[in-house]
Amino acid sequence: MEQREKWATKIGLILAMAGNAIGLGNFVRFPTQVAGNGGGAFMVPYFLALFLLGIPVMWVEWVQGRYGGKYGHGTLGPTFYLMARESVKPRTALIFGLIGGALAFATTTLLNSYYLHLIGWSAAYSWFSITGAYFGKNTAEFFSQYLSNHGQVFLFWGITVVLLGIAVGQGVSKGIERWVKVMMPLLYIFAIILVIYVFALGSPLGDPNWSTLKGFEFIWSPNWTYLKEHLWSVMLAASGQIFFTLSLGMGIIQNYASYLGPKDDVALSGLATVSLNEFAEVVLGGSIAVPLAVAYAPKIVPADVLAKGSDAALHWISENFGLGFSYTSLPNIFVQMGSAGRLFGALWFLLLWFAGFTSAIAMYNYLTALLEEDLGIPRKTGTWVVFIMYFLLGIPVVYIDGYLDQVDAWISFQLALLALFDIIVGVWLFKPDNFWKELHEGALINVPEIYKWITVIIAPIFILLPLIGTFSDLVSKTLEWPARIAILAMLTIGAIETYYAIKKKYGEELEKNEVIIKV
Amino acid sequence: MWAVYMAIAWLVIFIMMGWSISKLMKAQQA
């Protein structure tokens, strides 16, 4: 069997995995979810979902990745096929392979097609902050003007994606690992500087009712009444956030884990990835945007809402928090900070750029690995093929109104769906005992037995929550034709590609319908 | 009271992170 690339160092692997997991989800989506779901009311189910869903699925994906890597696969289709073979005949296992391959292909193409644009916006806004481009202007108008200047949008997108292509083209240990070893420490340093600044800010407008501490109080007061009244929606939001933040249900954790040696630890490494991500999310991501928004509420909340009192103002912030908020309301705050705001704003958007970059690189690598391993296209050529694909898939993001939100809604659903198949294939069909044995192969820790049953029984129930919830939401929102066509096309191409890849290597097995290749 | 909840959550995350990373680093050196 052809020798696959391997991670050069443990720290490089962990930083790459943490970079994979840490993204805009930590610094933009998490504050949005906390603010929009009753502040402290969100944190209770969030931690529950972390321990009962996030950690077990993370382990399942690490195990799947290393298992696929043993057979020379970094993509999900063949890996699912190999694991399903343990319980069902090869021809039936092929169906699971097709499902896994199609879903992972659709995620890594569609999600990254708009994610790369968001990262491009962050690069642009870092530049606009340091040059003071939006200072003294209406920030909402400035944002819409920027979006309608397609040349500028594609310029910052292009800079980002060319850099991604270069990093991926250099390979796993010489490219991705080296890049994240620089970027991840910088990301943590930037975020820590911003958090210290937020703590020191106090009441910047001189009114003790509006301070950064009030923002922390909003996040960390367990709001039981709100939780009781909105239990289902808050649980849904919490478990959905866990998928996004840990990059689960995308196929990219498996892809990175496929570059492990067969005896390399996955149990402790998976836990370390989760820990690093939670530090970046709960400690850092939760301590910047929301406290800032609360401290500067009188400057960003409309006067009529502000007149109704602090609860109404907090509610307005909750309702309006989101992606747009980061590019329209937060810049207003940087303007209020004066010249310090230029630096603060630049650091904030650069932080978002780093966070996004180190996640996008994993999706980019998934597709490059797919071209390289399944279709025999050399890595360097493959990176340019992926570049062109992302350029084409990014066009509707820029030119069709509502497309981004619709595809994003579908992706939310799809992440949960793929995570469910992770467990169906990687635990149930692979057999719980085999999964447990694989998890402990070369492990540096002993995972308590209770986690076996949490993974087999409780985690899938937890996954069904967002699955059912987001599906009904998706149906009511109704995807429009451009989004539907893009989704169906990517799923179909993903399934065809997977079929080709499995048939190429395991054709004889499928013909005889019995397992032949075993390592 | 909120400060206590925040401190506990942060502490749990710090311990998880410190413990897992230091254990991995030791294994790397060994």
Interface residues (C-beta under 8 A of the other chain):
Chain A: T9 K10 I11 I14 G40 M43 F47 F216 E217 I219 W220 S221 P222 D265 L268 S269 L271 A272 V274 S275 L276 E278 F279 V282 V283 L444 I445
Chain B: M1 W2 A3 Y5 M6 A9 W10 I13 F14 M16 M17 S20 I21 K23 L24 M25 A27 Q28
